[in-house]
Amino acid sequence: MTMRYAVALYMSSVLGSGVLVLPGLAAQIAGPASLVAWVALSVISYPLAYTFASLSARKPESGGVYSFARESLGSGAANAVGWLFILWYVTGAPAVTVIAASYLAYAFPLDRTEIFLIAGILTLGAFLVNYRGIVVSSRVQLAVIIAIVGLLITAVVASAPSVNPANFSPFFPNGFVPIGVSAALIFWSYLGYENVSNVAEEFKNPEKDFHRSILFSVIVIGLLYISVAIATIGTKAYAAGGSVAPFAVMLSNALGVYGAVGTAILAVIIIFGTMNAYTTGISRVIYATAKDGGLPRVFDRVNAKTQVPDRSLMLLLGLSWLTLAIFYAFNVPLETELLIPSGAAIIVYIIGSSSGIRLLEVKGAKRLFPWISLGISIVMLSFVGLPIVIALAFAILGFAYRRHGARQAKPAIGAQSVKIE
């Protein structure tokens, strides 16, 4: 694997649905000061990326954070990760599909009920693609990434003439605390580094390219995000409904109605690609958790014909539709919809960082990276607010659940470490 391919792999894992809405939503919460959160998270994402890539490198077949937690912290922590991934999906999927439908609503006349119906159909589409055993190919996923990067660059370039320096003042309209809240939301856009596995093991020149690919990916992704945030604030696209579809606002202002229509179509493609990838991955986490006794035995099954964990997929679809109905019935704000899965993801990062502290033996200043990752995650968790109660409840239920007769894993005290130069 060359560095160029590794960078593309990182970008395809991290760039996703969050950037379509979070620049506007964060600006509504913290104003221009939301830029502080974007810059800070771009910088501190390097220790996060390094920690999870190093964990993947030491045992590439292990299955991600779930297996890292099982090896280092025991069955309880691993089960908690499995349950948190379920919460992550069944609350995150309704939120991002509503975002996709909201982009369509900016270009076409749709009422709130129609937006939620379209969101439900998108969720069903991801289920059907995975249920039939047809995973979106790497070429299609690459096309999705090209679409995302193209959309970001087009929005920034097209809106540049409309950027007004006066829109950056006052810089702290709501004080300092909202910066932390916006950072907890923005954290969603930096998720994905934990999904990259097998990277370090497959480099042509690992000594030189392993760290360079991580650093270059973090820089490119950070610059893209910060540029979009500057354009969103400078054009005030987050005002007057732009918090839900800021790119549609920017491109319709620059290119007319066709800009909004094109952006809406791209948004649906991007979010469906992300949904497909996460449906595939998290359904396998549910299967692995059930196989190890962390979930009921009914989910420990792979369809003999399609070779997919069909019952896990049914669980994700059913719970996602239930969550979507709750969001609709109680008119849950988008900020809250996104903070719930963000809270679950941050707790997963806390467990993953703790696994890194126990399993990795790193030389030099990088030995602090797992600790930095842990500290960052804990700080982010403190800004999630009340939605964190739901994530903590799932983590506790997962930790406490034990199926009778299931094998138990003990923490790997004194386990062999891997040295990362």
NORJO-V969051 format. One record per pair of residues at least 12 apart in sequence whose C-alpha atoms are under 8 Angstrom apart, sorted by the first residue. I is the first residue (numbers start at 1). J is the second residue. D is the distance in whole Angstrom. If there is no record, write none. Layout:
i | j | d
I | J | D
I | J | D
This chain:
i | j | d
1 | 199 | 8
1 | 202 | 6
1 | 203 | 4
1 | 204 | 5
2 | 203 | 6
2 | 204 | 6
2 | 205 | 8
2 | 209 | 8
3 | 203 | 8
3 | 209 | 6
3 | 210 | 8
3 | 212 | 8
3 | 213 | 6
4 | 213 | 8
6 | 199 | 7
6 | 213 | 6
7 | 213 | 6
7 | 214 | 7
7 | 216 | 7
7 | 217 | 5
9 | 196 | 7
10 | 192 | 8
10 | 193 | 7
10 | 196 | 7
10 | 214 | 8
10 | 217 | 6
11 | 145 | 7
11 | 217 | 7
11 | 221 | 7
12 | 141 | 7
12 | 142 | 7
12 | 145 | 6
13 | 191 | 8
13 | 192 | 5
13 | 193 | 7
13 | 195 | 7
13 | 196 | 7
14 | 189 | 7
14 | 190 | 6
14 | 191 | 6
14 | 192 | 4
14 | 193 | 6
15 | 145 | 7
15 | 148 | 7
15 | 189 | 7
15 | 190 | 8
15 | 192 | 8
15 | 221 | 7
16 | 148 | 7
16 | 189 | 7
16 | 270 | 7
16 | 271 | 7
16 | 274 | 6
17 | 96 | 7
17 | 189 | 8
17 | 267 | 8
17 | 270 | 7
17 | 271 | 5
17 | 274 | 7
18 | 96 | 8
18 | 186 | 8
18 | 188 | 6
18 | 189 | 5
19 | 189 | 6
19 | 225 | 7
20 | 99 | 8
20 | 245 | 7
20 | 246 | 7
20 | 247 | 7
20 | 267 | 7
21 | 99 | 7
21 | 243 | 6
21 | 244 | 5
21 | 245 | 6
21 | 246 | 7
22 | 185 | 7
22 | 186 | 6
22 | 189 | 8
22 | 243 | 8
23 | 186 | 8
23 | 228 | 7
23 | 229 | 5
23 | 232 | 7
23 | 238 | 8
23 | 243 | 8
23 | 246 | 8
24 | 229 | 8
24 | 232 | 6
24 | 233 | 8
24 | 237 | 7
24 | 238 | 4
24 | 242 | 6
24 | 243 | 4
24 | 244 | 7
24 | 245 | 8
24 | 246 | 6
25 | 182 | 8
25 | 238 | 7
25 | 243 | 5
25 | 244 | 7
25 | 335 | 7
26 | 182 | 5
26 | 183 | 8
26 | 185 | 7
26 | 186 | 7
27 | 182 | 8
27 | 232 | 8
27 | 233 | 7
27 | 238 | 7
27 | 243 | 8
28 | 238 | 6
28 | 239 | 7
28 | 243 | 7
29 | 174 | 8
29 | 178 | 6
29 | 179 | 8
29 | 181 | 8
29 | 182 | 6
30 | 172 | 7
30 | 173 | 7
30 | 174 | 6
30 | 175 | 8
30 | 176 | 8
30 | 178 | 5
30 | 179 | 5
30 | 182 | 7
31 | 171 | 7
31 | 172 | 7
31 | 173 | 6
31 | 174 | 7
31 | 233 | 8
32 | 167 | 8
32 | 168 | 5
32 | 169 | 7
32 | 170 | 8
32 | 171 | 5
32 | 172 | 7
32 | 173 | 8
32 | 233 | 6
33 | 171 | 5
33 | 172 | 5
33 | 173 | 8
33 | 179 | 7
34 | 179 | 6
34 | 182 | 6
34 | 183 | 8
35 | 226 | 7
35 | 229 | 7
35 | 230 | 7
36 | 179 | 7
37 | 179 | 6
37 | 180 | 7
37 | 182 | 7
37 | 183 | 5
37 | 186 | 8
38 | 183 | 7
38 | 186 | 7
38 | 222 | 8
38 | 225 | 7
38 | 226 | 6
38 | 229 | 8
39 | 222 | 7
39 | 226 | 7
41 | 183 | 7
41 | 187 | 7
41 | 190 | 8
42 | 218 | 7
42 | 219 | 7
42 | 221 | 8
42 | 222 | 5
43 | 218 | 8
43 | 222 | 8
44 | 373 | 8
44 | 376 | 8
45 | 190 | 7
45 | 218 | 7
46 | 214 | 7
46 | 215 | 7
46 | 218 | 6
47 | 369 | 5
47 | 370 | 7
47 | 372 | 7
47 | 373 | 6
48 | 193 | 7
48 | 353 | 8
48 | 369 | 7
48 | 370 | 7
48 | 372 | 8
48 | 373 | 5
49 | 193 | 5
49 | 194 | 7
49 | 214 | 7
50 | 211 | 8
50 | 214 | 7
50 | 369 | 7
51 | 353 | 7
51 | 356 | 6
51 | 369 | 6
51 | 370 | 6
51 | 373 | 7
52 | 193 | 7
52 | 194 | 5
52 | 196 | 8
52 | 352 | 7
52 | 353 | 8
52 | 356 | 8
53 | 193 | 7
53 | 194 | 7
53 | 196 | 7
53 | 197 | 7
53 | 199 | 7
53 | 200 | 7
54 | 200 | 7
54 | 360 | 8
54 | 420 | 7
55 | 68 | 7
55 | 356 | 7
55 | 359 | 8
55 | 360 | 7
56 | 196 | 7
56 | 197 | 5
56 | 198 | 6
56 | 199 | 8
56 | 200 | 8
57 | 197 | 7
57 | 198 | 6
57 | 199 | 7
57 | 200 | 5
57 | 201 | 6
58 | 201 | 8
58 | 418 | 6
60 | 197 | 6
60 | 198 | 5
60 | 201 | 7
61 | 198 | 8
64 | 194 | 7
64 | 195 | 7
64 | 197 | 7
65 | 78 | 8
65 | 81 | 7
65 | 194 | 7
65 | 348 | 8
65 | 351 | 8
65 | 352 | 6
66 | 78 | 5
66 | 79 | 8
66 | 81 | 6
66 | 82 | 7
66 | 285 | 7
68 | 352 | 7
68 | 355 | 6
69 | 81 | 8
69 | 351 | 7
69 | 352 | 7
69 | 355 | 6
70 | 409 | 6
70 | 410 | 8
70 | 411 | 7
71 | 409 | 7
71 | 410 | 7
71 | 411 | 6
71 | 412 | 6
72 | 355 | 6
72 | 358 | 6
72 | 359 | 7
72 | 410 | 8
72 | 411 | 5
72 | 412 | 5
72 | 413 | 7
72 | 415 | 8
73 | 355 | 7
73 | 410 | 7
73 | 411 | 4
73 | 412 | 7
74 | 408 | 8
74 | 409 | 5
74 | 410 | 5
74 | 411 | 4
74 | 412 | 8
75 | 294 | 8
75 | 399 | 8
75 | 408 | 6
75 | 409 | 5
75 | 410 | 7
75 | 411 | 8
76 | 398 | 7
76 | 399 | 4
76 | 400 | 7
76 | 401 | 8
77 | 351 | 7
77 | 398 | 8
77 | 399 | 6
78 | 289 | 8
78 | 399 | 8
79 | 289 | 6
79 | 294 | 5
79 | 295 | 8
79 | 398 | 5
79 | 399 | 6
79 | 401 | 8
80 | 394 | 7
80 | 395 | 5
80 | 396 | 7
80 | 397 | 7
80 | 398 | 4
80 | 399 | 5
81 | 348 | 6
81 | 351 | 8
81 | 395 | 7
81 | 398 | 8
82 | 285 | 6
82 | 286 | 6
82 | 289 | 6
82 | 294 | 8
82 | 398 | 7
83 | 286 | 8
83 | 394 | 6
83 | 395 | 6
83 | 397 | 8
83 | 398 | 5
84 | 344 | 5
84 | 345 | 7
84 | 347 | 8
84 | 348 | 7
84 | 391 | 7
84 | 394 | 6
84 | 395 | 6
84 | 398 | 8
85 | 282 | 7
85 | 285 | 8
85 | 344 | 7
85 | 345 | 7
85 | 348 | 8
86 | 282 | 7
86 | 286 | 7
86 | 316 | 7
87 | 341 | 7
87 | 344 | 7
87 | 391 | 7
87 | 394 | 7
88 | 340 | 8
88 | 341 | 4
88 | 342 | 7
88 | 344 | 6
88 | 345 | 6
89 | 278 | 8
89 | 279 | 8
89 | 282 | 7
89 | 316 | 7
89 | 320 | 8
89 | 341 | 7
90 | 316 | 6
90 | 317 | 8
90 | 319 | 6
90 | 320 | 4
90 | 323 | 7
91 | 320 | 7
91 | 323 | 6
91 | 324 | 8
91 | 337 | 7
91 | 338 | 8
91 | 340 | 7
91 | 341 | 6
92 | 337 | 7
92 | 338 | 6
92 | 340 | 8
92 | 341 | 5
93 | 123 | 7
93 | 275 | 7
93 | 320 | 7
94 | 119 | 7
94 | 120 | 7
94 | 123 | 8
94 | 320 | 6
94 | 321 | 7
94 | 323 | 7
94 | 324 | 5
95 | 324 | 8
95 | 334 | 7
95 | 337 | 6
95 | 338 | 6
96 | 271 | 7
97 | 118 | 8
97 | 119 | 5
97 | 120 | 8
97 | 122 | 7
97 | 123 | 7
97 | 271 | 7
97 | 272 | 8
98 | 115 | 7
98 | 116 | 6
98 | 118 | 8
98 | 119 | 5
99 | 244 | 7
99 | 245 | 8
100 | 119 | 7
100 | 264 | 7
100 | 267 | 6
100 | 268 | 5
100 | 271 | 7
101 | 115 | 5
101 | 116 | 7
101 | 118 | 6
101 | 119 | 6
101 | 268 | 7
102 | 115 | 6
102 | 244 | 7
102 | 245 | 7
103 | 244 | 7
103 | 245 | 6
103 | 248 | 7
103 | 263 | 7
103 | 264 | 5
103 | 267 | 7
103 | 268 | 8
104 | 261 | 7
104 | 264 | 5
104 | 265 | 7
104 | 268 | 8
106 | 245 | 7
106 | 248 | 7
106 | 260 | 7
106 | 264 | 8
107 | 248 | 8
107 | 257 | 7
107 | 260 | 5
107 | 261 | 5
107 | 264 | 7
108 | 261 | 8
116 | 324 | 7
116 | 328 | 7
120 | 321 | 6
120 | 324 | 7
122 | 272 | 7
123 | 275 | 8
123 | 317 | 7
123 | 320 | 8
123 | 321 | 8
124 | 317 | 7
126 | 272 | 7
126 | 275 | 6
126 | 276 | 5
126 | 279 | 7
127 | 276 | 8
127 | 279 | 7
127 | 313 | 6
127 | 314 | 8
127 | 317 | 7
129 | 276 | 8
130 | 276 | 7
130 | 279 | 7
130 | 280 | 6
130 | 308 | 8
130 | 313 | 8
131 | 306 | 8
131 | 308 | 7
131 | 310 | 6
131 | 313 | 7
132 | 306 | 6
132 | 308 | 8
133 | 306 | 5
133 | 307 | 7
133 | 308 | 6
135 | 276 | 7
135 | 277 | 8
135 | 280 | 7
136 | 273 | 8
136 | 276 | 7
136 | 277 | 8
141 | 273 | 7
144 | 269 | 7
144 | 270 | 6
144 | 273 | 7
145 | 270 | 8
147 | 266 | 7
147 | 270 | 7
148 | 266 | 8
148 | 270 | 7
151 | 263 | 7
151 | 266 | 8
152 | 224 | 7
152 | 228 | 7
153 | 224 | 8
155 | 228 | 8
155 | 231 | 8
155 | 247 | 6
155 | 250 | 6
155 | 251 | 6
156 | 227 | 7
156 | 228 | 6
156 | 231 | 6
158 | 250 | 8
158 | 251 | 7
158 | 254 | 6
158 | 255 | 8
159 | 231 | 7
159 | 235 | 7
159 | 250 | 6
159 | 251 | 7
159 | 253 | 8
159 | 254 | 6
160 | 231 | 7
162 | 234 | 7
162 | 235 | 6
163 | 231 | 6
163 | 234 | 4
163 | 235 | 5
164 | 234 | 5
164 | 235 | 6
165 | 234 | 6
166 | 234 | 8
167 | 233 | 7
167 | 234 | 5
167 | 235 | 7
167 | 236 | 7
168 | 233 | 7
168 | 234 | 7
180 | 380 | 7
180 | 383 | 6
181 | 383 | 5
181 | 384 | 6
183 | 380 | 7
184 | 339 | 7
184 | 342 | 7
184 | 380 | 5
184 | 381 | 7
184 | 383 | 6
184 | 384 | 6
185 | 335 | 8
185 | 338 | 7
185 | 339 | 6
185 | 342 | 7
185 | 384 | 8
187 | 342 | 7
187 | 380 | 8
188 | 342 | 6
188 | 345 | 8
191 | 345 | 8
207 | 421 | 8
232 | 246 | 7
232 | 247 | 8
232 | 250 | 8
235 | 250 | 7
237 | 249 | 6
237 | 250 | 6
247 | 260 | 8
247 | 263 | 7
248 | 260 | 5
248 | 261 | 8
248 | 263 | 6
248 | 264 | 7
251 | 263 | 8
279 | 313 | 7
279 | 316 | 8
283 | 309 | 7
283 | 312 | 5
283 | 313 | 6
283 | 316 | 7
284 | 309 | 7
284 | 312 | 8
286 | 299 | 7
286 | 312 | 6
287 | 299 | 6
287 | 300 | 5
287 | 301 | 7
287 | 309 | 6
287 | 312 | 6
288 | 300 | 7
292 | 406 | 6
292 | 407 | 6
292 | 408 | 8
293 | 402 | 6
293 | 403 | 5
293 | 404 | 8
293 | 405 | 8
293 | 406 | 5
293 | 407 | 7
294 | 398 | 7
294 | 401 | 6
294 | 402 | 6
294 | 403 | 7
295 | 401 | 7
295 | 402 | 8
295 | 403 | 7
296 | 403 | 7
298 | 311 | 7
299 | 311 | 6
299 | 312 | 6
336 | 387 | 7
339 | 384 | 6
339 | 387 | 6
339 | 388 | 8
340 | 384 | 8
340 | 387 | 5
340 | 388 | 6
340 | 390 | 7
340 | 391 | 7
341 | 391 | 8
342 | 384 | 8
343 | 381 | 6
343 | 384 | 6
343 | 387 | 7
343 | 388 | 5
343 | 391 | 6
344 | 388 | 8
344 | 391 | 5
344 | 392 | 8
346 | 377 | 6
346 | 378 | 8
346 | 380 | 7
346 | 381 | 6
347 | 377 | 7
347 | 381 | 8
347 | 391 | 8
349 | 373 | 8
349 | 374 | 7
349 | 377 | 6
350 | 373 | 8
350 | 374 | 5
350 | 377 | 6
350 | 378 | 7
353 | 370 | 5
353 | 371 | 7
353 | 373 | 6
353 | 374 | 5
354 | 370 | 7
354 | 371 | 8
354 | 374 | 7
356 | 370 | 6
357 | 370 | 5
357 | 371 | 7
359 | 415 | 7
359 | 416 | 7
359 | 417 | 5
359 | 418 | 7
360 | 417 | 5
360 | 418 | 5
360 | 419 | 7
360 | 420 | 8
361 | 417 | 6
361 | 418 | 6
361 | 419 | 5
361 | 420 | 7
362 | 418 | 8
362 | 419 | 5
362 | 420 | 5
362 | 421 | 7
363 | 419 | 7
363 | 420 | 7
363 | 421 | 6
